[in-house]
Amino acid sequence: MRRLWEILANLNARAIFALVLVGIVLALLLPSRVEVSESTRSVYRAVHGIRQGGVVFIGLEQGTGTEALLEQAKALLRHVLGRGGRAVIAITADIPRDQVLDVTGGLEAVAEALGRPRYGHDYAVVLLRTGGEAEATLAAMVVDIRAGTGHQDVRGRALDLLPLFEGFRSLRGADLLAGLVRQPEGGQGNPGLEVWSLAGQQATVPVVGGIVATRHALAARLVESGALRGVLYGVRSAAEYDLLLGGETGFGRAWGGASLLALLLVALIVVASVSEWLQRGSAGSRRPGPPPPGRPRGPGIPRGMVERRAEGRPPSR
């Protein structure tokens, strides 16, 4: 134990900072240890069960604070295309045009990274226009998808000219519906999880969901009742889904690395604090003590002269 204290007392602060740097690098490179929840696994199984060439319709609500939903949509898109399926992503229309194009670009980058999928054949991005009547719009889309998407994609290309829509004209033609929503109850004209589950019942198509929050009673109740096959919760579910897909995007790896980095930094801070405390204590113990007690001498009088006077001897010249 004494040896340990001596090592801590002699640690150099530069060495500790070097260890912090190494820890940051290792945290970013080491694989994630995130455990996948059963809810995320349920969504994964639902997507994994689609047929070759089957269509997954993804409703993607976008706006302030919906970054987690975009990550979920990317994970679903990568899974669908990787399984040989096709996907239609419907972005809510109540966001600025430049944001719509940014979201579209992020989704296209996912498809391009896979190499083979072609826009218009294997996937497409459209706008979801509910006109403030989310339930009625989705009910109409069960019969005709254009009731909610119009006749063009996000870049103005006619849906009739895209091969994907030659055989896919209604929600009944989908293999799976995915409603990624900001609020599980819906709001501002956007469908909530219950509206998506109702559309799935009308179309006789299974439904999965995704929300921004990490937990929600309504979402859990819909899963328990069987109205939803599963729900993705926030960015953590996106990380978990990434792990199920093999972690190729690195999102899950970064999530797990962050936890390791936090623990390492806390440990190094504690070590540095103990080392600093020991070094200060050691420096204090080496300071010279006060002079030995003796008869005080006046200013400018040497010690020897005082001693001789006390003994009755004459001072030396």
C-alpha positions in Angstrom: 0.0 0.0 0.0 2.9 2.4 0.8 4.4 1.7 -2.6 1.1 2.7 -4.2 1.0 6.0 -2.4 4.7 6.7 -3.4 3.8 6.0 -7.1 0.8 8.3 -6.9 2.9 11.0 -5.2 5.5 10.9 -8.0 3.1 10.9 -11.0 3.6 13.5 -13.6 0.6 15.5 -14.8 1.8 15.1 -18.4 1.6 11.3 -18.1 -2.0 11.6 -16.9 -2.9 13.8 -19.9 -1.3 11.4 -22.2 -3.4 8.6 -20.8 -6.5 10.7 -21.3 -5.6 11.1 -25.0 -5.1 7.4 -25.4 -8.4 6.8 -23.7 -10.3 9.0 -26.1 -8.7 7.3 -29.1 -9.5 3.8 -27.7 -13.1 4.8 -26.8 -13.7 5.8 -30.4 -12.2 2.7 -31.8 -13.4 0.0 -29.5 -16.6 -1.8 -30.4 -19.8 -1.0 -28.6 -21.2 -3.0 -25.7 -24.7 -1.6 -26.0 -27.3 -4.3 -25.1 -30.2 -4.4 -27.6 -33.7 -4.0 -26.1 -36.5 -6.4 -27.0 -38.5 -3.5 -28.5 -35.8 -2.8 -31.0 -35.4 -6.5 -31.8 -39.1 -6.7 -32.4 -38.9 -3.9 -35.0 -35.9 -5.6 -36.6 -37.7 -8.9 -36.9 -40.7 -7.2 -38.5 -38.5 -5.6 -41.2 -36.4 -8.7 -41.6 -39.6 -10.7 -42.4 -40.5 -8.7 -45.5 -40.6 -10.5 -48.9 -38.1 -9.9 -51.7 -39.1 -6.8 -53.4 -41.7 -5.9 -50.7 -42.4 -2.3 -49.9 -42.0 -0.7 -46.5 -43.8 2.7 -46.2 -42.0 4.9 -43.7 -43.8 8.0 -42.4 -41.0 10.4 -41.1 -42.0 13.4 -39.1 -39.4 16.1 -39.2 -39.0 19.4 -37.4 -37.3 20.7 -34.3 -35.8 18.0 -32.1 -36.5 15.1 -34.5 -32.9 14.1 -35.2 -33.5 10.7 -33.5 -36.3 10.0 -36.0 -34.0 10.6 -38.9 -31.4 8.2 -37.5 -34.2 5.6 -37.1 -35.3 6.1 -40.6 -31.8 5.7 -41.9 -31.4 2.4 -40.0 -34.7 1.1 -41.4 -33.9 2.1 -44.9 -30.5 0.4 -44.8 -32.2 -2.8 -43.5 -34.9 -2.8 -46.1 -32.6 -2.2 -49.0 -30.1 -4.7 -47.6 -32.9 -7.3 -47.5 -33.7 -6.7 -51.2 -36.9 -4.8 -50.3 -38.1 -1.4 -51.4 -38.9 1.7 -49.4 -41.0 4.8 -49.7 -40.2 7.5 -47.2 -42.9 10.2 -46.6 -41.6 13.3 -44.9 -44.0 15.6 -43.2 -44.6 18.6 -45.3 -44.7 21.3 -42.6 -40.9 22.0 -42.7 -38.9 24.4 -44.9 -37.9 23.3 -48.4 -34.2 23.3 -47.6 -34.7 21.0 -44.6 -36.6 18.6 -46.8 -33.8 18.5 -49.2 -31.2 18.0 -46.4 -33.2 15.1 -45.0 -33.5 13.6 -48.5 -29.8 13.9 -49.1 -29.1 12.0 -45.9 -31.4 9.2 -46.9 -29.9 9.1 -50.4 -26.4 8.8 -48.9 -27.5 5.7 -47.0 -28.7 4.1 -50.2 -25.6 5.1 -52.2 -23.4 3.5 -49.5 -25.0 0.2 -50.2 -24.0 0.4 -53.9 -26.9 -1.2 -55.7 -30.2 0.5 -54.8 -31.4 3.0 -57.4 -33.7 6.0 -56.7 -37.1 5.6 -58.2 -36.7 1.8 -58.5 -35.7 0.7 -55.0 -36.7 3.7 -52.9 -38.2 7.1 -53.2 -38.9 10.2 -51.0 -42.2 12.0 -51.0 -44.0 14.6 -48.9 -46.8 13.6 -46.6 -49.6 16.2 -46.8 -52.4 15.7 -44.3 -54.0 19.1 -44.5 -54.5 19.0 -40.7 -56.6 15.8 -41.0 -54.1 13.0 -40.3 -56.5 10.2 -39.6 -58.7 10.9 -42.7 -55.6 11.3 -44.9 -54.1 7.9 -43.9 -57.5 6.3 -44.3 -57.7 7.6 -47.9 -54.1 6.4 -48.5 -55.2 2.9 -47.7 -57.0 3.1 -51.1 -54.8 5.5 -53.0 -51.4 6.6 -51.7 -51.6 9.8 -53.7 -54.3 11.1 -51.4 -51.5 12.0 -49.0 -48.4 12.3 -51.2 -49.7 14.1 -54.3 -48.4 13.1 -57.7 -44.7 14.2 -57.3 -41.7 13.3 -55.2 -39.7 15.8 -53.1 -37.8 16.9 -56.2 -40.9 17.4 -58.4 -40.6 14.2 -60.4 -43.9 12.6 -61.3 -44.7 9.4 -59.4 -46.1 7.8 -62.5 -42.7 8.0 -64.1 -41.0 6.2 -61.2 -41.0 2.4 -61.6 -41.4 1.9 -57.9 -45.0 3.3 -58.1 -46.1 1.1 -61.0 -47.1 -1.7 -58.6 -47.4 0.3 -55.4 -50.5 2.5 -55.4 -51.9 2.2 -51.9 -51.0 1.3 -48.4 -52.6 -2.1 -48.9 -49.7 -2.9 -51.3 -47.1 -2.4 -48.5 -45.5 -5.2 -46.5 -45.0 -3.0 -43.5 -45.8 0.5 -42.3 -43.5 2.5 -40.0 -44.7 5.6 -38.3 -41.8 7.7 -36.9 -43.4 10.5 -34.9 -42.4 13.2 -32.6 -45.3 12.8 -30.2 -46.9 9.4 -29.8 -50.3 11.1 -29.5 -49.7 13.1 -32.7 -50.3 16.8 -33.1 -50.3 19.8 -35.4 -51.9 17.7 -38.1 -49.3 14.9 -38.0 -50.4 11.3 -37.3 -49.5 9.7 -34.0 -48.9 6.1 -33.3 -52.6 5.3 -32.8 -53.4 6.7 -36.3 -50.6 4.7 -37.9 -51.8 1.5 -36.2 -55.4 2.2 -37.3 -54.2 2.6 -40.9 -52.4 -0.7 -40.6 -55.6 -2.4 -39.4 -57.5 -0.9 -42.3 -54.9 -1.9 -44.9 -54.3 -5.3 -43.1 -50.6 -4.5 -42.9 -48.3 -4.8 -39.8 -47.1 -1.6 -38.2 -44.0 -0.5 -36.3 -43.3 2.8 -34.7 -40.6 5.2 -33.6 -40.6 8.1 -31.2 -38.2 10.7 -29.9 -38.6 9.8 -26.2 -36.8 7.0 -24.5 -40.0 5.6 -23.0 -43.7 6.3 -23.3 -46.8 4.6 -21.8 -48.9 4.9 -25.0 -46.2 3.3 -27.1 -45.8 0.5 -24.7 -49.5 -0.1 -24.5 -49.9 -0.3 -28.3 -47.1 -2.9 -28.4 -48.6 -4.9 -25.6 -52.0 -4.9 -27.3 -50.5 -6.0 -30.6 -51.5 -2.9 -32.5 -47.7 -2.3 -33.1 -45.1 -4.9 -33.7 -42.5 -2.8 -31.9 -41.3 0.7 -31.2 -37.9 2.4 -31.6 -37.1 4.8 -28.7 -34.9 7.8 -29.4 -31.2 7.7 -30.5 -30.5 4.7 -28.3 -32.8 2.4 -30.5 -31.0 3.8 -33.6 -27.7 2.7 -32.0 -29.1 -0.7 -31.1 -30.5 -1.2 -34.6 -27.1 -0.3 -36.0 -25.6 -3.1 -33.9 -28.2 -5.6 -35.2 -27.2 -4.6 -38.7 -23.5 -5.2 -38.0 -22.5 -1.8 -36.7 -21.3 -0.7 -40.2 -22.2 2.9 -39.8 -20.3 3.3 -36.5 -23.3 4.9 -34.7 -23.6 2.1 -32.1 -19.8 2.0 -31.8 -19.6 5.7 -30.9 -22.5 5.2 -28.4 -20.6 2.4 -26.5 -17.3 4.3 -26.8 -18.8 7.3 -25.1 -19.7 5.2 -22.0 -16.2 3.8 -21.8 -14.6 7.3 -22.2 -16.7 8.7 -19.4 -15.6 6.0 -17.0 -12.0 6.4 -18.0 -12.0 10.2 -17.6 -13.6 9.9 -14.1 -10.9 7.4 -13.0 -8.1 9.6 -14.4 -9.4 12.7 -12.7 -9.5 10.9 -9.4 -6.0 9.6 -9.8 -4.7 13.1 -10.8 -6.4 14.6 -7.7 -4.9 12.1 -5.3 -1.5 12.6 -6.9 -1.7 16.3 -6.6 -2.8 16.1 -2.9 0.1 13.7 -2.1 2.6 15.9 -3.9 1.5 19.0 -1.9 1.6 17.1 1.3 5.1 15.8 0.6 6.4 19.3 -0.3 5.0 20.6 3.0 6.8 18.0 5.0 10.1 19.0 3.6 9.9 22.6 4.5 12.5 23.8 7.2 11.1 24.0 10.6 11.4 27.0 13.0 14.8 27.7 14.6 15.5 26.0 17.9 14.4 27.8 21.0 17.1 30.0 22.7 17.6 33.3 24.2 16.5 36.0 21.8 19.1 38.2 20.5 18.9 41.8 19.5 19.1 43.0 16.0 22.6 42.9 14.5 24.1 41.0 17.5 25.8 37.7 16.5 24.8 34.6 18.4 28.4 34.1 19.8 28.5 37.6 21.4 25.2 37.0 23.2 26.5 33.6 24.6 29.7 35.1 25.9 27.9 38.0 27.7 25.7 35.4 29.3 28.7 33.5 30.6 30.5 36.6 31.9 33.3 36.4 29.3 34.5 39.4 27.3 33.5 39.5 23.7 36.1 38.5 21.3 37.7 41.1 19.1 
